């Protein structure tokens, strides 16, 4: 069985939105997967392989450099980090935070991780909800992120992750037209459409048992699918809450 795992932040700082996985838990999960002899896939061989996992991170928080990067190096596993080109080195304006807010990776750290071998993808330019804005703004945001990240890396960026994991049905063709080779959502849909590839979110509340369910290693995969869809649905409220606060 082939799956894509989605992480947001690896940090020692708890976050109320549930997107943080603590470093010791992340290490435990990676070693569990290796002990199960599950193959870690590169994005280049992801489509042609029949089994294995692709490890992805959305948003590109700076804590990934301190806590995830060393584990990735030690365990010698491939990964993709999807960065938001307009917020490199800055705090974002879409998270609802209580106290702690997270800064995104600066270009210097992104470049260092890329030179090591971590794949850098785009998570948009300004992280708008593509399901709520006109199609011409979706295209423009994709195009800007494609150009900026490609220029910074010195090579064309190939992979895209939809902000908030969403785009209007049928509009995923835009990712192909802009020049991306694969594009990912944030819910566990099928892997049949290369521009709407499903992922299994891993959150603070998860552990080895629920991770096993996400990967089909026990009988509760359907429950995990419902949970992942529910968490993504809750994120719909972010723009509404931010609107009230502004």
C-alpha positions as CSV (number, residue, x, y, z in Angstrom):
1,X,0.0,0.0,0.0
2,X,1.2,3.5,-0.9
3,X,0.5,6.6,1.3
4,X,1.5,10.2,1.7
5,X,2.0,11.5,5.2
6,X,1.4,15.2,6.0
7,X,3.1,17.0,8.9
8,X,2.9,20.7,9.6
9,X,5.4,21.5,12.4
10,X,7.9,19.5,14.5
11,X,8.5,21.5,17.6
12,X,8.8,21.4,21.4
13,X,6.2,24.2,21.7
14,X,2.6,23.1,22.0
15,X,0.1,24.8,19.6
16,X,-3.6,25.0,20.1
17,X,-4.4,24.2,16.5
18,X,-3.0,20.7,16.9
19,X,-0.5,20.8,14.0
20,X,2.6,20.3,16.2
21,X,4.2,16.9,16.5
22,X,6.8,16.8,19.3
23,X,10.4,15.8,18.1
24,X,10.5,12.7,20.3
25,X,7.2,11.5,18.9
26,X,8.3,12.2,15.3
27,X,11.5,10.2,15.8
28,X,9.5,7.4,17.3
29,X,7.1,7.4,14.3
30,X,10.0,7.3,11.8
31,X,11.7,4.5,13.6
32,X,8.5,2.5,13.8
33,X,8.0,2.9,10.0
34,X,11.6,1.8,9.4
35,X,11.2,-1.2,11.7
36,X,8.1,-2.2,9.7
37,X,10.4,-2.1,6.6
38,X,8.1,0.5,5.0
39,X,10.0,2.2,2.1
40,X,10.4,5.9,2.2
41,X,9.8,7.2,-1.3
42,X,11.3,10.2,-3.1
43,X,8.9,12.4,-5.0
44,X,10.6,11.3,-8.2
45,X,9.8,7.6,-7.7
46,X,6.5,8.1,-5.9
47,X,4.2,7.7,-8.9
48,X,5.8,4.5,-10.3
49,X,6.1,2.7,-6.9
50,X,3.3,0.4,-5.7
51,X,4.0,0.7,-2.0
52,X,5.8,2.9,0.5
53,X,5.3,6.4,2.0
54,X,6.1,9.9,0.9
55,X,6.9,12.2,3.8
56,X,5.7,15.8,3.4
57,X,5.6,19.0,5.5
58,X,3.4,22.0,4.8
59,X,4.1,25.7,5.6
60,X,7.9,25.4,6.2
61,X,8.1,26.5,9.8
62,X,11.6,27.4,11.1
63,X,11.3,24.7,13.8
64,X,11.6,22.1,11.1
65,X,15.3,23.2,10.7
66,X,16.0,22.7,14.4
67,X,14.0,19.6,15.2
68,X,13.0,17.7,12.0
69,X,16.0,18.3,9.9
70,X,18.5,16.5,12.2
71,X,16.2,13.5,12.5
72,X,15.8,13.3,8.7
73,X,19.6,13.4,8.4
74,X,20.2,10.8,11.0
75,X,17.6,8.4,9.6
76,X,18.6,9.1,6.0
77,X,15.1,9.5,4.7
78,X,13.7,11.7,1.8
79,X,11.1,14.4,2.4
80,X,9.4,17.3,0.8
81,X,8.9,20.7,2.5
82,X,6.3,22.9,1.0
83,X,7.1,26.6,1.6
84,X,5.0,29.7,1.3
85,X,7.2,32.0,-0.8
86,X,5.6,35.3,0.4
87,X,6.3,34.5,4.1
88,X,9.8,33.1,4.2
89,X,11.5,34.3,7.4
90,X,8.2,35.9,8.6
91,X,5.2,35.2,10.8
92,X,2.1,34.3,8.8
93,X,-1.3,36.0,8.9
94,X,-3.6,32.9,8.5
95,X,-3.0,30.9,11.7
96,X,-5.2,31.5,14.7
97,X,-2.8,31.6,17.6
98,X,-3.0,31.8,21.3
99,X,0.3,33.1,22.6
100,X,3.0,31.4,20.6
101,X,3.1,32.1,16.8
102,X,5.5,30.4,14.5
103,X,8.0,31.9,12.1
104,X,8.7,30.4,8.7
105,X,12.0,29.2,7.3
106,X,14.2,32.0,5.9
107,X,15.6,31.4,2.4
108,X,19.1,30.7,3.8
109,X,17.7,27.7,5.8
110,X,15.6,26.6,2.9
111,X,18.6,26.6,0.6
112,X,20.7,24.7,3.1
113,X,18.1,21.9,3.5
114,X,17.6,21.8,-0.3
115,X,21.4,21.4,-0.8
116,X,21.4,18.5,1.7
117,X,18.8,16.7,-0.5
118,X,15.4,17.7,0.9
119,X,12.9,18.5,-1.9
120,X,11.4,22.0,-1.7
121,X,7.9,22.5,-3.1
122,X,5.5,25.3,-3.2
123,X,2.6,25.9,-0.7
124,X,1.5,29.0,-2.6
125,X,2.7,32.6,-2.4
126,X,0.4,34.1,0.2
127,X,-1.5,31.1,1.4
128,X,-5.0,32.1,0.4
129,X,-7.9,29.6,0.5
130,X,-8.2,28.7,-3.2
131,X,-11.7,27.5,-2.7
132,X,-12.8,31.1,-1.7
133,X,-11.1,33.3,-4.3
134,X,-11.6,33.9,-8.0
135,X,-9.7,31.6,-10.4
136,X,-7.6,34.4,-11.8
137,X,-6.2,35.1,-8.3
138,X,-5.5,31.3,-7.8
139,X,-3.5,31.2,-11.0
140,X,-1.6,34.4,-10.2
141,X,-0.7,33.2,-6.7
142,X,0.6,29.9,-8.1
143,X,2.6,31.6,-10.8
144,X,4.3,34.0,-8.4
145,X,5.2,31.1,-6.0
146,X,6.5,29.0,-8.9
147,X,8.8,31.8,-10.2
148,X,10.1,32.9,-6.8
149,X,10.9,29.5,-5.5
150,X,12.4,28.4,-8.8
151,X,14.6,31.5,-8.8
152,X,15.7,30.9,-5.2
153,X,16.5,27.2,-5.8
154,X,18.2,27.7,-9.1
155,X,15.9,25.0,-10.6
156,X,12.2,24.7,-11.4
157,X,10.1,23.8,-8.5
158,X,8.1,20.6,-9.4
159,X,5.6,20.0,-6.5
160,X,2.7,21.9,-5.1
161,X,0.6,21.6,-2.0
162,X,-2.7,23.5,-1.9
163,X,-3.0,26.0,0.9
164,X,-5.6,24.7,3.5
165,X,-5.5,21.6,1.3
166,X,-8.3,22.9,-0.9
167,X,-9.1,24.1,-4.4
168,X,-12.4,24.2,-6.2
169,X,-13.3,20.9,-7.9
170,X,-11.8,20.8,-11.4
171,X,-9.5,23.8,-11.0
172,X,-6.5,21.6,-10.1
173,X,-5.6,21.7,-13.9
174,X,-4.1,25.2,-13.0
175,X,-1.2,23.5,-11.2
176,X,-0.3,21.6,-14.3
177,X,-0.6,24.7,-16.5
178,X,1.7,26.7,-14.3
179,X,4.3,24.0,-14.5
180,X,4.1,21.8,-11.5
181,X,4.4,18.0,-11.9
182,X,2.4,16.9,-8.9
183,X,0.0,18.6,-6.5
184,X,-1.3,17.5,-3.1
185,X,-4.4,18.1,-1.0
186,X,-4.7,17.7,2.8
187,X,-7.3,15.0,2.9
188,X,-6.9,11.2,2.3
189,X,-8.5,11.0,-1.2
190,X,-7.3,8.6,-3.8
191,X,-3.9,8.8,-5.5
192,X,-5.3,8.5,-9.0
193,X,-5.2,12.2,-9.9
194,X,-1.6,13.5,-10.0
195,X,-2.9,17.1,-9.3
196,X,-5.1,16.2,-6.4
197,X,-3.1,13.6,-4.5
198,X,-4.5,12.7,-1.1
199,X,-2.5,12.8,2.2
200,X,-2.9,11.6,5.7
201,X,-2.4,14.3,8.3
202,X,-0.4,13.6,11.4
203,X,-1.3,15.7,14.4
204,X,-0.5,16.3,18.1
205,X,-3.2,13.8,19.1
206,X,-1.7,11.0,17.0
207,X,0.5,8.1,18.2
208,X,1.9,4.9,16.8
209,X,-1.5,3.2,16.9
210,X,-3.3,5.9,14.9
211,X,-0.3,6.2,12.5
212,X,-0.7,2.5,11.9
213,X,-4.4,3.0,11.1
214,X,-3.5,5.7,8.6
215,X,-1.2,3.3,6.7
216,X,-3.7,0.4,6.8
217,X,-1.7,-1.6,9.3
218,X,-4.8,-2.1,11.5
219,X,-8.5,-2.1,10.9
220,X,-9.3,1.5,11.9
221,X,-8.2,3.3,8.6
222,X,-11.8,4.4,7.9
223,X,-12.0,6.1,11.3
224,X,-8.7,7.9,10.6
225,X,-10.0,9.0,7.2
226,X,-13.0,10.5,8.9
227,X,-10.8,12.2,11.5
228,X,-8.5,13.7,8.9
229,X,-11.4,15.0,6.9
230,X,-12.9,16.5,10.0
231,X,-9.7,18.3,11.0
232,X,-9.4,19.8,7.5
233,X,-13.1,20.9,7.7
234,X,-12.5,22.7,11.0
235,X,-9.7,24.7,9.2
236,X,-12.4,26.2,7.1
237,X,-13.2,28.3,10.1
238,X,-9.8,30.0,10.1
239,X,-10.7,32.8,7.7
240,X,-13.9,33.5,9.5
241,X,-12.2,33.7,12.9
242,X,-9.5,35.9,11.5
243,X,-12.2,38.2,10.0
244,X,-13.8,38.7,13.4
245,X,-10.4,39.5,15.0
246,X,-9.4,42.0,12.3
